[in-house]
């Protein structure tokens, strides 16, 4: 009887699923609704999981052929999240072995194609996470946009908006960022910008959506933009240092993930140069596979 292992990556807006056979061969991938209790209500998480397990049932020819499931999800350091996720999975008809872990674990495993290494993620938020040969783990950052997330898409968007209002006042020199922000938001006055920022409907993703402007402004040699890129790179390096030190992982590969780091060449170059200076034996790589594939590999590693 053929057995399968399944990995779920529970992101903020969707869940990516990868199904592999017992030899590690990928047989199916698909996406479904979010299973994040921080952003979704109980009923919609339950509906998404029911849909996911119906598809797993179809692909594996019955849930009994699914020998291990690994879910990487945000917020699992809160024990109630793990319990609620598990009971929703069981309610979806799956009775087999289940492993629930943090989404940083599955992202790390996908990036390195193994459960060891360091990953730096700078997407809407930012976090660095590592696991060494001894099984010790350490994380830095990832405490949310109100008090942390430096070097992330959100912090870049916020810094761009900050430059716009300061340039408007004459506190800093005029910058090309102003026109670019107005154009993207389809606005013409500072009043409209302030309205957008403090509108209850505006969320962190809306602010982070401004981040790509930074690349364009940097290409034009804008000083304010180059200063933001430099600050972001330093903030990201600051996340890596405690992880590398705590885990004695000052050499080897560091996986870079997230659009703030992968899509802005100015931040990426400044970050890589700073890292080389600090840790000459460390090499930056881009992820080998995604977090859902990482979760599937973690499930495979736990197949009995």
N, C-alpha and C positions, 0 to 999 in steps of 0.2 A: 504493500500500500504506500503510495507516494505521500510524503509529508511536506508541509509548507511552513514558512516563517513569514511573519508580516510586520512591517514597520509603519508607524503612524507619526507624522510630524504635525503636531497641533499648533499651527501659527495663529496669529491674531485674527485673520479674516478667512482663512481656509485651512483644511487639513489635507496634507499630501500623504498618499498611501503607496507603499511599494510591497509587492508580494514576490518572494523568491522560493524556489524549491529547495530541498534539503542539501543540494550541491551548491547552493548559492547563486543559481541561475535566475535572473530576473524574468518573471513570467507575466507580470501585469503592474501597471501604475495608473493611478487615477486621483482625482481630488474631490473633496466634498466640503460640506459646511464646517464652520469653526467649532472646536470642542473646548474652547477656553472659557472657564467659569468667570474669569475677570471681566470678560466683555459680553458674555452670552448668558441668557437665562437657562434654567434647568431643562425646560421643555425643548428648546432649540438644540442644546447639546445632545439630549437624548435622541432627538429626531436625526441629527447628523450621524451619531454612532449607529443607530438602527440601519440607516442607509448604507453606511460603510460596511457593516457586517453582512448585510444582504449581498453586497457585491463580492465580499471575500468568500461567502458561502457559494456563490455562483461560480467564481473562478476556480476555487479549490475542490469543487464537486462535493460540497458539504463541509460544515464547520468542524466536523470531527477530524478532517484531514489537515486542519490548521494546528500545528503542534506547538507554536509559540508566537505570542504577540508582544511587541515592545512599543510602548507609546512614549514619545518625547513631548512634554507639555510644559507650558509656562506655569509658574505658581505652585509647583508640586512640593516646595519646601513647606507649604501649608498642608498639614496632614489631612485636613478635611477635603481638600481638592482630590487627593489620591483616592480616598474612600468613595467620594461621589463618582469619580471617573470609573472606578472598579465596578460599582453597583450598576452604573449605566451600561457598561460593557456586558455585564452578566445579564441584564435585562434585554440585551440585544440577542441573546441566545448563545453566546460564546462561553463555554465552560472550561476551556483548556488553560494552560499556563499563561500568566500575564505578568509583564514586567513594566512598571511605570517609572520613568525617570525624568530629569529636567531636560528641557529642549536644548540646553547647551551641551549636554552629553551626546545627544544624537547628532547635533551639528558637528561636534568634534570628531566623532567616529566616522561620519560621512566625509569630512574634509581630509582626514588622514588615512581613511580606509582601514583604521584600527582604533582601538579604544584609548590610545595614549597620544599625548602631544599637547600643543597649545593652540587655541583658536582665539582670534581677535575679531569680534563682530561689531561693525559700525554701520547699522542700518538706521531705522527711525530712532532707535536707542543704541547704547554701546555697552559692551561687556568683554572682558577677557577671562578665559577659563582654561585650566590645564589639568592634566592627570599624568602622573609619572609611573615608572615601572613598579614602584612599591604600592601603587594603588592610591597614593595620596592625591587629593584634589585641592585646588584653590581657585577662587574667583576674585576679580576686582571689577568694580563698577556694576552697572545694571540696576541702579536703585531708582530708576524712573526720572522723567523729565523735570519734575519740580525741584529736585535737589541734586540730580546727577546727570548722566548721559552726555558728558562732555565729548566732543569729537564726533557726535552722531549727526544724522540728517536733521533732527530736530534742533540741535544746538547751532548748526550752521544756519538754518532758516531763521532762528531767533537772532543770531548775530547779524545777518543780512538786514533784517528789519530794524535792528538797533542802529546800524550804520545809516540807514535811510532817514530816521528821525533826527539823528545827531547832525547829519549833513544838512538837513533842512534848517536846523537852528543855526548852523554855522559853527558848531562845536568841533566838527572835523571838516576837512576839505571836501568839495563836491566830488561825487563818485558816479561811475557808470551804473553802479548797482541800483541807484534810485530809479532810473528809467526802466531797467529790466524788471524790477519788482512791480512797478506800476503796470507795465505791459502784461506781465503774467497774471496779475490779479484783476486786470481790466479796471483799474482805478486811476483817478487823476489828482486826488488830493490827499494830504496827510491825514485829514479827518477820516476819510474812508478807510485808510490803512489802520488807524487806531480802532475804528469800528469793527473791522475784520478781526484784529488781534483779540479784542476783548468780548467778541460775540460768543455767547454760550454754545452756539452751534459749531464754532471753530475748534477742531481738535488738534492733537499733536501731529497727526499725519498731514493735515493741511499746512501746518508750518514747515514740516519736513519736506513737503513737495516743492518748496522754494530752493532747496539745496543745490539742484543742478545749475542754477544761475551762477554759483560760485566759480565753476569751471570756465564759463564764458567770460566772466569778469577778470579772472586770473589770466586768461589767454590774451586779454587786451592790456595786461600789465597794470591793472588797477591796484593801487597801493593798499587800499582798505581790504580788497579781496585777498591779496597775497598775505596780508596780516592775519586774516581769518583762517586761511589755509594752514599757515604756519602754527597758529595757536591750536588748531584741530589736531595737527600731526603730533604736537607736543603732548596734548591731552591723551591721545591714543597710546603714545609711548609710555606715558605715566601709568596706564592700565597694565601694560605688559610686565614692567619691572618687578612689582611685588609677586606676580605669579611665577616668573622665571626664577626669582631668588628663593621664594618659599619652597619651591619644588626641586631646586637645584637643576633647572633645565635651561642653562645659559647657552646651550648649543642645540643644533638640530633644526627641524622645520617648524615654522610658525605659520599657521594657515590664516589668511586674511579673508574675511567675508563681509558682506553688506555693501550696499551701493555707495555709501558715503566714502568708503575706502577703495572700492573697486572701480568706481566710475569717475572719481576725481583724481587725475594724474598728478596734480600739484600736491594734494594731501598725501597721496600714495608715495610719491618720490621723496618728499620731506620725511615721511614716516620711516621708509626703508633706510634712508641715509642716517637718520637718528638712531635707528636700531643697530645698524652696522657699526656705528661709532661706539655704542654701548656694549653690544654683543657681537663681535666680529665672526664668531662661529655659528651664528644663527642665520638661517635662510628663510626668506618669505616665499610662501607658495599660495596658489589659489586652490580652493577646495577641489578634491578629486571627485567627490560625489555630493549629492544634496543630503539634507538631514533625514529625509524619509528613507533613503538608501542606507544611511547610517543606522537608523532605527531597525531596519530589516537585518543588517549585519549583526547588531546587538542581539536581536531575537535569534538569529542563526547560531551565534556563539553560545546561546543558552539552551539550544535544542538538546533534549534528553535522549 
